[in-house]
Amino acid sequence: MDRSYFALSLPVALCLLASGCADDAGVGGDETDGTSATGESSGDGDGDTGDGDGDGDPGDGDGDSGDGDGDGDTGDGDGDTGDGDGDTGDGDGDTGDGDGDGDGPMLPLCGTPPPDGAELAPPLPTYGGTCPVFESGMENVISTGGGDRTFIFVAPSDLQDDEVLPVMFMFHWLGASANSFYNKAEVQDAVDHYRFLAVIPDGRDINQLVPFKWPFAVTDLDFLMNEDFEMFDDLLACTAEQYNVDKECVSAMGVSAGAMFTSMLASRHGDNLSSFLSLSGGVGGLVKPWQAGGNIMPAMVLWGGRDDFCIAIDFAVGSVDLESELEGEGHPVLECIHNCTHATPPFEPPPDQPDLPIFAPAWEFMYAHPYWLEDGYSPYQDFAELPSPWPDWCAMGAGNASERVGACGGSECQ
């Protein structure tokens, strides 16, 4: 693997950072910038998330979330999420069989009963003090590793008392903040639509010995990384103390600098994670290596094509290296390659589903991968082509995606 892109030393990179080249824009620009990027969903055109029967319910009429065979699972007994005909639904009225109603994820495995004998997620961490009261949609503060840390917490606007919800952690890019990610990804809209809880921490500053907001560089001291792992545990513990958390569905997504930290979290402290998503991230060179031996989980690895480069990092090479490490350990990889360089992934809505939340594929990926899936398995492996809302520049398996073709707005690395 050609690693000439890492010829710039960390001091040189820091010079670039100081000179203003380090607005590692990832998925967005400033605090309030919006985006038109979005996902899509397709189906049978009846407008619901069910199977075309028009009843909009999440089952097949028997009251369970399965296929009507009485076994309580989400499929037809063959171990996949469909009925054996190759599509995502079986006509039983479940939530995610391709009828295009947009009311829920296409493969809503999170929240369904795990099969007998499946390995379940470990207990959630606990907090050593008194948790702060989480205010949804607001900046919150928690006392944790390294001192007080700010974060944005997001719950559905119409949260029901009996809802048990997945949790998505979101780690922002270099020239950003939790508020940037909250606005750019339109998180409230996504949370309301897909029904999950979002936790968006703020990174740290160079005066805290973390020049890239998140500790992932080979020069970052291990204790700083461990403090951020402690922050993750404390935020998850306090979320579970105040809300009904589905411990089988805790995921993490990072963008650029946040993506490289997400890989550190997944490989070194991922016991509670059911999946993770790397958007223009990677490992190797300036970035600490992937650490083998941790929890096996599905991963989505996305980057902006051969020219996805920012500051001293070639994210195309780093992402390919990450995929190699993942598949070498048995992690299922869903690969996405767009052609917009270091910029917002150009997820586009289909004509019949223009109102899906931005980054719908990311939320769908979380919902499709509960912890209890067999190691090495993803339900997307059962499809010849990825179902909605995935674009045609994504595919299962490293090296299988075809780079997107079409106009782009250019790099957002400033």
N, C-alpha and C positions, 0 to 999 in steps of 0.2 A: 504494500500500500504506500503510495507516494505521500509523504508527510512534509513536503517542502513548505506547505502553508503555515506550519508551526515554526518557521525559521525566525519570525519575530519573537523576541524574548518578552517576558512579562513586563520588564521595565519599559520596553518600547510600547507595549500595549497600553500601559498606564499613561505614557505620554500622549498617545492617541486619545485616551479617555479624557485627559485634562484639556486637550485642545478642541474638544467638542465633537469628536468622531464617534463617541460612544453612546449616542442615543440609540441604543440597540432596540430599534422600534418593534421588532417582532410582529405582533398582530396589530399594533396601533401606533399612534403618534402621541399627541398631548392628552391632557386630562379629560377633555370633553369631546374629542374627535369621535364622530360616529363612523360606521362602516356599512357598506351594502352587502358584505359577504354574508352568505347564509347557506343553510343546507337545504335538502329537498327530500320529499317523500313521495312515493308513488304506490299505486295499488290498483284496485279495480274501479276506482272512480266514484265510489258511493259516498265518499266524504267522511266515513268513520274509520276508527282503528280496528274494526272487527273484521269479519270474514265475508262481508257482503250480505248479511242477513238483515241489515238495517236496524238491528236492535241496539247497537252501540254498547252492549254489555261486554264484560271481560271474560266471559266463559261460554260454555256450549249449551247452557240451559240446565245443567245438572247442579249448578251452584259451586262447582270447583273451578280451579284455574287450568284444568287439563283438557283432555281431548274426548272426554265422554266414555273412556274405557274403564273408569272406576279405579285407576291406579294412582290418581292424584298427581301425576307428573304433567309436564308441560308439552309432552309430545304424544307419539302414538305407540310408544313402547320400543322404538328402535334406537333410542338414545339421542336423536337429534331434536331440533325444535320445530319440525314440520310434521307432515303426515306421510312422507315418503314419495310425494309427487314432485319434489324439487322446488316447490314454492314455499313462501313463508307462512302459509295458513292452510287450514284444513276444512274450512266451511263450518266450524263449530261456534263461531262468534267470539273468538278470543281476540286479545289486543295485540295485534302485530302479525297479521297474515296477509298484508298486501292489498287491503281494500282502499287505502289512501285517505282515511278519514282524519288523520292527523291528531287524534285524541291521546295518543300515547306512543311509546317506542315500538319499533317494528319487532324486536325480539325482547320482550319484557321479562327476562328470566329473573332479574332481581325482584325479590318479593314473592317468588313462587316457592313452594315447598321443595327442599332439596331431596334427592333420591335417598333411599335407605342406604346407610353405610358410607355416605359421602363425608369427606373431610371438611369440617366446618371451620370458620374463622376462629382464632383465639379470642379470649375475652378482650374487651376494649380497655385501654389504659385508664388509670384513675388519676385525679388531680390532687396534689398534696396540700392544697389550701382551700379557700372559699372561692368558687368560680364567680367571675363577674356575670352580671345579667346581660345576655346577648341581645342587643338591639338590632333587629333585622333592617338591612339596607343602610346602616349607619357605621361610622368608624367606632370600633370598640378597642379596649385596651386590656391586655392580660399580663400578669406577672409570671414570667417563665424564664427559661434558660437565657442568660445574658441580660436580664432585666425586663423592663416593660416593653411589650411589643404591640403594635397596632394592627388591626385587621378589620375587614368588612365581612359580616355574616349576613347570609341571605336565606330566608325561609319563604315558602309560598305565601302570597298575600291572603289567601283564603284557607290557610292551614286548618285541617280538621284534627280534633283531639285524638282520634284513633289512628291517624296516619303514621306508618312506620316507613321512614324514608332513607334512601341512599345518601351518601355524603361525597361531594366532590371538593377536593382541595385544589386551589388554583394559584400557581406561582408565576408572577409577572416577569416581564422582560426588563432589560437593563435601564432604559430611559423611561421608566414608568413607575407606577405605584399600584397599590390595591385598587384605588379608585379608578385608575386608568383601565385596568382589566375589567372591573365591574361595568364601566360604561361601554368600552369597546365590544365586549362580548354580550352586552345587553342581558346580564345575568338574571335580573328579576324576571324578565320575560321568559327566559329558559326555565327557571325554577318553577314558575307558575304553570308552564305548559307540561313539562316532563315530571314534575313532582319530586324534587330532591332538595337537599340542603347544600349550600355552597359556603366554603370558608376561603377567604382570600387574604392571606397575610401580606404585610409590607416587608420588603427586604431591608437590609441594613446599608449603612453608608461607609465610605472609605475611612472616615475617622474612627469607625468601629472595626477596622482591620479587615473589612470585607469589600474590596474595590469593585466587585462585580455584582453587588447587592446580595447575592447568594453564594455560600461557600461551596465551590466545586473545582476551583483551580488547583493545580499541583502545588502551588505555594500557599494555599489556604491551610491554616492550622487545624488539626483534627478537632480540637476542643470547640472551635467555632461551629464546625459542622454538627457536632454532637449537641450543641446548644439549640441549633435549629431543628434537630430531630426531637429534642425535648419539647420545643414549641409545638411541633406537630402533635405529639402525644397529648400535651395539655389542652390544645384546642379541640382535639377529638374527644377527650375525656369530658370537657365542659359542654361540648355540643350534646353528647349522650346524656349528660346529667339533666339537661333542660328540654331535650326533644327526644322523640322516639326514633332511634337510629337503627337502621338495618346494618348490623355488623358484618353481614355477608356481602355488603356492597359499599366499600369505601375505596374511592379511586383518587388519583392525583394527576393533574395536568399542568405542564409547564411550557412556557414559551421562551425560546432563546436562552438567556441566562437562567430563567426559571426552569426551562426544560433540562438543562444540564444538572441543576440541583435536583430535579425530580428523579433523574437517573441515579443520583447518589442516594436519595431517599429509598428508591425501590430496591437497589442492590444491597444497601447496608442496613436499612431499617424498615423493611417492607413487610413485616410479619402481618400487619393488619390490612394491607392493600390487596384488593381483588384484581386491580388492573392499573395501568398507568399510560399516559399519553405524552409523547415528546414531540413538540412542534418546533422545528428548527433548533434541535439540540444536538446531542451526541456525546461521545467519550473519546479519550485518547489525546495525546499531544499535550497541549496546554491544560486540558481537562483531566481530572483524575480518572483512572480506569474504572471500568465496570468491575465490581467485586463479586466474584462467583460464590455460589453456595447458599444464596438466600431463597426466599419464597418464590416459587415458580408462578408467574402470572402472565396473562395476555398483555401485549403492548401494541399501541399504535405509534408508528414512527413516521413523521411527516417532515418534508423539507421542500425548499423552493427551487429544486433543480440544480444543475451543475454549477450555477453562478450564485448559489446561496452562501455569500461570504460577508462577514462583518467584523471589523477590527482585525484581530489576528486569527480568526477561526474560520475554517472552511466547513460549513455545516453539512454540506453534502458528504464529505469524507467522514466527518464525525458521526453522522447518522448511519452511514453504511457500516462503520465500525461497531456502532451500538447494535445494529441488527445482527451482525456476525456473532457478537457476544451472546445476544439473547437466544438466537436459534441454536447456538452451540450448547446451551444449557436446557433447551427444550421449551423455552417461552414461545408461544404462538405470536407471530408478528403480522400486523396489518400495516402494509406499506402504502403511503400516499406521496406522490411527487408532483407538485405543481411547477410552473415555469415563471413564477413571479419574483424570484430571488428571495431576499430576506424581507418578506412582506406578508401581509394578511393572507391566509389561505383563501383562494377564490371559490369558496363553496357557493353555488348558485341554486336558487329555488327552481323547481320545475313549474311549468305553466299552471298545473292544476293544484299546486301547493305553495303559493307565493308567501304564505304567512308563517311558515315554520320558523322557529327561533334561529338566530345566528349560531353557527357552529353545531347545527343539529347532529352531524355525525359524531362529534365528541360526546354529547350526552347519550346518544344511542349506544356508543361503544361501552360506556359505563354500565348501562342497563343490561347489555347482552352478556356481561361477564361477572356473575357472582363468584364469590370465593370458592364455593363448593364444586365448581366444574373440575373435572378430572385434569390433572396436570398435563399440559401439552395440547389441550383441546380448546378450540373456539367454535361456537356455533356457526360462525361465518365460513368455516371449512366445509360446511355441507352444501355450499352454493357454488355453482360453476361461475357465476358472476355475483358480486356483492349486491345485496338488495338495497332498496331505498333506505336511507337518503344518501347513500354513498355515490360519489361521482365516478366517472369511468377512469380517472387517474389514480384510483386506489385499488389494491388487490391484496389478497392474503399471500404471505410469503415474501421474504426478502428477495429482491431482484425481479419480482413479478409485475410490478406496477409500470405502466407506460406513462412517461412524462406528459403532462397536460400540454395541449396546443391551443393557442388563442392569445388575445390581447391581455396585457397586464399593466398595472400602474407604475411598475418599477420598484426598486428597493426602498425600504423604509429605514434602512440603517443610516442615521444622520450623525 
